[in-house]
Amino acid sequence: MSTATGLLTIDLEAVRANWRTVCQQLPQRPAAVIKADAYGLGAEPVGNCLYRSGCREFFFATLEEALAGRSYLPDDAQLYILGGARPGEENECLNARLIPVLYSLEGVDRWAQACRRADVQASSVIKIDTGMTRLGLSLQDWERLRNDPERLRACHPRVVMSHLACADEWAHPMNREQQQCFSRVASQARVLLPGVRCSLANSSGIFLGSDWHFELARPGASLYGFDPHFGRAPKMQPVVRLSLPVLQWRELQGDAAIGYGATARLSTERRLAVVAGGYADGLNRTIGRERGLGYLGETQVSVVGRISMDTTIFDVTHTRPASPPESNWIQVLNDRLTVAEVSHRIGALGYEVLTSLAGRYRRVYRPERSQ
Ligand SMILES: *Cc1c(COP(=O)(O)O)cnc(C)c1O
């Protein structure tokens, strides 16, 4: 038997279907964001599935992630680094044909200098801060670059981008403010940089409408199956299923304290299931401490007491006893308990639920159907 704490099934057919749904919203083919190991789902299998589905541009967070991507993605894939090239990383980027996102004047000049030294015209992305105050050139710095087109062109920008702060809140006024600000930047950039593409929308930005699309969208979450507007956007197909194996049934006769801290007490006859998988597997974040739900067969069951490091206890009183324990699993993410639903219920972000799946799970990829 496997020693894993659970079985994480990743449905690549659903990833492909979601890619198609996203593409249908857009006038031009988007890039895919596969940073943080494709949000914990496995950047290599997920990235290759997206490549087979027609994706050619991929965003990573770090140099290491993008270097790895260069080894497993086909040669004509364009790989971007959202975190940019830090001082000293420029040559590695150039050698592996990685495209850094530049978010400071210093970074712009450093990339230009590296290109000059290597005698190449290697592309970059310029990122402008339109209101989020995270990475990005300030509008003043952009103004400075605009007034010095040679300095701007010396870093060979092929994309000018920005990022939305509140796109997952449909009606937030910042969405329009950032869109208008970026529209101005985009018009200025198109004059100075013929052929440049502009890029604003992440998943939820795409579903705000065509004003937010520009030439290159950057979806991540929607490809991995969570509906960024919880019901207002097209339904994404769930991609992950997480099943935890039952290690032991417990039949309670009367009063009992359950788990560390004795935070739960049960006084009637109950039947419990102890499953493999605990907070060391991210379950506190995935299913939400003591509010966790699961499915044993068709029956919904809930977590009792605290989640331990390696185990979690569910109340399975209302299920039909099925022995032995080893042949039973409790599903904590599935088509009914989707990432969107779970995150909504426990007050977390879908992103946190997904990236918490980095535990000791055995990963199984359900392949996409051939074309
Ligand atoms: C993570 C990220 C994305 C993808 O966002 P989703 O909401 O997952 O679609 C796009 N752009 C930037 C700059 C990001 O950091």
The ligand as an SDF file (V2000), in Angstrom:
LIG
                    3D

 15 15  0  0  0  0  0  0  0  0999 V2000
   -0.5060   35.3700  -10.4080 C   0  0  0  0  0  0  0  0  0  0  0  0
   -0.6210   36.4260  -11.4290 C   0  0  0  0  0  0  0  0  0  0  0  0
   -1.5340   36.2910  -12.4980 C   0  0  0  0  0  0  0  0  0  0  0  0
   -2.5510   35.1810  -12.5740 C   0  0  0  0  0  0  0  0  0  0  0  0
   -3.6580   35.5260  -11.7660 O   0  0  0  0  0  0  0  0  0  0  0  0
   -4.9670   34.6030  -11.6420 P   0  0  0  0  0  0  0  0  0  0  0  0
   -5.8470   35.3950  -10.7540 O   0  0  0  0  0  0  0  0  0  0  0  0
   -4.5230   33.3300  -11.0360 O   0  0  0  0  0  0  0  0  0  0  0  0
   -5.5260   34.4090  -12.9930 O   0  0  0  0  0  0  0  0  0  0  0  0
   -1.4950   37.2470  -13.4960 C   0  0  0  0  0  0  0  0  0  0  0  0
   -0.6360   38.2950  -13.4360 N   0  0  0  0  0  0  0  0  0  0  0  0
    0.2300   38.4750  -12.4100 C   0  0  0  0  0  0  0  0  0  0  0  0
    1.1360   39.6460  -12.3940 C   0  0  0  0  0  0  0  0  0  0  0  0
    0.2590   37.5510  -11.3710 C   0  0  0  0  0  0  0  0  0  0  0  0
    1.1000   37.7450  -10.3430 O   0  0  0  0  0  0  0  0  0  0  0  0
  1  2  1  0
  2  3  1  0
  2 14  2  0
  3  4  1  0
  3 10  2  0
  4  5  1  0
  5  6  1  0
  6  7  2  0
  6  8  1  0
  6  9  1  0
 10 11  1  0
 11 12  2  0
 12 13  1  0
 12 14  1  0
 14 15  1  0
M  END
$$$$
